[in-house]
Amino acid sequence: MPSRKKTSPGGTKRSERADAGTPGDGQTPSRRRAPRTATGKTMNPDLLASAAKAAQKGLRERTEEGHLAAGRTPPSRKKTKEVATAKQVVIDEAIRDWRAPVTEDEKLLTPTGARSGDRSPADFTRTDTWRALRIMGEVIEGFDKLATVERGVSVFGSARTHPDDPQYQQAQEVARLLAEAGFAIITGAGPGIMEAANKGAKLAGGRSIGCNIELPFEQGANPYVDTVINFRYFFVRKTMFVKYSVAFIIFPGGFGTLDELFEALTLIQTGKIYQFPVILFGRHYWAGLVRWLHTRVLGEMKISPGDLDLMLLTDDPAEAAHAVITAFEAQSRTATQREEQAKHESGEA
């Protein structure tokens, strides 16, 4: 009776994984197994584009189903849009001995000592108004420091990964390959996988960027970061990761890593970013999540079948780097086509 081939936890046959080769095994690129999506399809830019388009369509369909189930017409099916009008603020003009400043200039120019009430002058710095100014300052600082980054790659993963761990070495290697190809490496500036990626970029002479976040304890930046930006607010930091990256490489990690993973997938699904590869590094680690997404989330039609093709899986740094480079070339072509189309349409108008 013929023996059955054993399958790894990630669903890949051992014979296939052997054919794929491992980093440093001396195999030529032609013998390496091409990177695959979560459904096993061979990765290429056209597949990424079609998967993203199908994901957006599926999201709209599910949203419309929710409106219809609630007994209302989906806004996406309405011919006209309702425009909300701003409410006029009515100021009480009653006569009184003293009135509080009314205009914003008056409030600004009123001396601190002339303000009534028991509140301390420093209390203003703890209001949402002041926080909004700090948020704006963080956004400006991030844009200013990263303005010259034309093609960055954000690398995420556990801060607990030890330098002796193979994952640390693989993260360092993929960052080195990308830095040598002219890509900047962006991380959360911490230790573990983040440090490995920054180290790989540094050793290759590339730009090594760290976006640090304020935590209840002092985290600090790893020593391989040459550009560090400190953030108070997660959402500002997350904006920088997406805005200045052409791809995400997701190594094994925890909630923070999963947060970045699913945010990127959501942005692709909703059409906010395009031709943006999300690479899951470590087939064995991600196998359970991919299996759950396939059997439970897709099985209950919470996502579309094509949504799983938004993720690429690999165990090879060279494959990961090649996927990023290929996607960036496709991004550049798509951007050029969009610009030409916009010029053509504006000329017709």
N, C-alpha and C positions, 0 to 999 in steps of 0.2 A: 504494500500500500504506500503510495507516495506521501512523503512527509509534507506538512503544511509549512509555508514560510512564516516565520515569526515577524510580528510587527511591533515597532517601537511605540511608546506611549503617544507620540505625536501622529501616529497613523502612517508613518513612512516605513516601507519594507527595509529590513537591514541590508539587503543586497543593493537596494537603490542608494541607501546612505553611503555604502561602501564605494559605489561608483561616483558619488558626489565628491569624494576627496575631502581632505581636511587641510586647514591652513599649514603651509610649510611642507606638504607632502611631495612637492615637486611635480604635481600633475599639471598639465597644460590647461588653459582656460576652456579649450574645446571639449575636454573630458569632464569638466565640472558640470554638475546638474544645474540647469537654469533655475533661477529663483522662481518660486511658485506663490500664487495667492492662497488664501485660506481654503479655497475650494479645490486647489490642486492645479489650477490653470497656469500656464507659463506666462510670466510677467512680460508685458511690453507696454509702451506708452499709449497705444490705441486702446488696450484693454482698460488701463487706468481711466482714460477719458470716457469710455462707454460705461464703465462701472459707476463713475461719478454722476453721469447724466441719468442713468437708471436709478441711482440712489435718490436724486432730487425728485424724480418723477414719483417714485414709490412713497417718499415722504409726503408729497402733495396729496396723493391718493388716500393715504391713511388719515391725513388731517381732514380731508373732505368727508371721509366716512364718519369721523367723529362728530362733525357739525350736523350731518344728515341724521345720525342716530339720535342727536339731541333735538331734532325737529326744526332745524333752522337751515337756511341756505348758506352754504360755505362762502365766505367773503371772496374766495378766488373765483367764484362763478358769478358774482355780481357785476353788472355792466358799469355801474357808476360807483364811485367811492364817496363815502360821507366824509366831509371835511369838518373837523371839530373847530369851533371858534373859541378864542380865549375869552375868559370871563373878565369883565371890567372890575377893577378894584375900586371900591367906594371908600373914600376917606371921610371920617366923621369930622365935620367942621364946627361942632358945638363950641361955644365960648367957654374958656376955662382959664384959670390963673396961669397954668404952665402946661405946655404940650410937648410931647416927645418929638424928636426930629421926624420929619415926614419924608423928605427926599433923601436919596442915597448919599448925595454930596453933603447934606446937612448932618447926616449920621456920621459920615467919615470925619468931618471937620469939627464935630463937637468935642471939646476937651474931655479927657477921661474923667477928671474930677467933677465935671458938671453932669455926669450921668446919674440918674436916680437908681434906687434899689440897693440891695445888699450884695449884688454879684461883684466878684473881683474883676478888675480889668483883664486879668489873664484868662478869665473864663472863655473869652471869645476864641482863644486858640484851641479850645476843646469843642467847638461847634462844628456842625456839618459844613457850614460855609467855609471855615478855615481848612477843613479836611479837603474840600473840593480844590482849594488853592494848592495844597500839598500834592494832591493827585495830579493836578495839571503840571506842577513842577517836576514830578517824577516822569511823566510822559515826555515833557520837553527834554529832560536830561537823557532819557533813553534814546529818543530820536536823535539828539545831538551827538551822543557818543557812538551810535551805531549807524550813522548816516552813510558811511563809506562801505558798509557791508552789503555787497551786491549779491553774493551767494553764500549763505551760511547754512549749516546743518546743525540742528539741535539734537543732542544726544541725551537720553534720559535713562535712569536706572537706579538701582539701590545704592544708598550711601554706605551701606554695610559691607559691600563687596571688598574682600581683602585683596591686596596686590598679588598674592600668590594664586588667587582664583583664576582659572582659565577665562572666565568672563571678563575680568579686568584686563587681561592681556589681549583678548579679542577686541574689546572696546578701544584700547590703545592702538591696536593695529588698524582698525577701520578708520579711526581719526587720522592716523598717519597717512594712510592712502589718500584720504580725501584732501588733507592739507597739501600733499604733494601735487594734487590735481587742481589746486587753487581755491579750495573751499575753506571758509572760516568755520571753526568749531565753536558752538555755543552750548553751554551747560548751565546748571544751577549753581555752579561754583563750589559745590561741596566735595566731600571725599567719595571714595568708592568708584562707581562707574563714571561719575562726573569727573573725578580727578584723572581717571585713566584716559578719558577722551581729551581732556585739556593737555595731558602729558604727551599724548600722541601727536597732537597738533604742534605743541611746542618743540618737540624733538625734530619734527619735519620742517621747522622754520615757518609754520603757518600762523595765522592769527588765532589766538586762544582767548575766548570771551567767557566771562562768568556773570550770570545774573543772580545775585545773591538776594535772599529774602529775609526779612526780619522775623525772627522766631522767638518763642518764650525764653530760649537760651541762646547764647552767642554761638553761631555756627562758624563764621569766618570763611574766607576763600582759600581754596587749595593753592599750593605754591606754583602751579603751572599756568595760572591765569595771568595774562598780560593786560587785559582790559576788564575791569570789574565795575559793575553798577549795582548799587544797593537799593532795594525796593522795600517799601513798607506794605504795599498792597499787592496781593497775589494777581489780581486781574490785570494790573498794569504790566507786571512781569510776564504774564502769559501772553499779553499782546506783543511784547518784544520777541518772544520765542517764535511766534507765528509770522509776524511781519518781516523778520529778517532771515527766515529760513526758507529753503526750497524743499526740505524733506525733514522728517523726524525718524530717528533710529531709536527704537524702544528696547532696551535691554531689560532683563528680569529686574523687577522692582515691586514696590508696594503701592499704596493708595495714590501717592503723588505721581508716580509713573503712570498708573492707570488713568488718572485725571487728565494728564497730557495726551495720552493715547486716545481717549474717547472724545476729548475736545477737538482734536484734529479730525477725527472721523466725522464728527458732527458738522464741522466747518466745511468739509468736502461735501457731505450729504446735502447741506443747505446752499451750496453753490458759492460760498464765501471765498474759497481757494480752489485752485484747479491744478491738475497734473502734479499733485503733491503726494509722493510716496510715503506711506507709513510702514516702516519696516520693523517687524517683530524679530528680534535676534534671540535665537535659542528655541528651536522647535519643541524640545521636550518641555521646557518651562511653560510655554504658551499653549501647549496642546489641549489642556483641560479647558481653558477659557474659550479657545476656538471651537472645541467640541460642544461646550455649553451654548455658545452663540448659535451654532448650527442646529442643535437639537431642540433647544428650548426657545430662544428668542426668535429665530427664523421659523421654527416649527409652529409657533403661535402667531406668526405673521406680524411680529412687532417691527421687523425690518424686512427689506426685500432680499431676494436671493443674491442679487448683484452687490449688495452692501458688503458681503464677506470678501469680495474681490478688491476692496479698497485696502486690504492689508496684505503685505508680502511677508513671507516667512523664510528665514535662512539661518544657517550656522556658520557661514563662511564670510569673513571680512571682505574678501575680494568681490563676492557677489553683492554684498550690501553696497560697497562703494560704486560698483558698476551700475547698480539700479539707480543710485542717486544721480550719477553723471548722465545716464541716459534720460532720466526724467527732467533734469535741468535743461538739456538740449531741447526736449519737447516743449517745456515751459517757454523757452526763448522763442521758439517758432510760433507757438500759439499767441504769445504777447505781440509779436510782430504782425501776425495776421489780424489781430484785434485792432491794432493801431491803424493799419491800412484800411480796414473796413470802416472804422470810425471816421477817418479822413474822407473816404469815398462817400459815406452817408452825409457828412457835413457839407461836402461839395455839392451834392444833389439838392440839399436843402437851400 
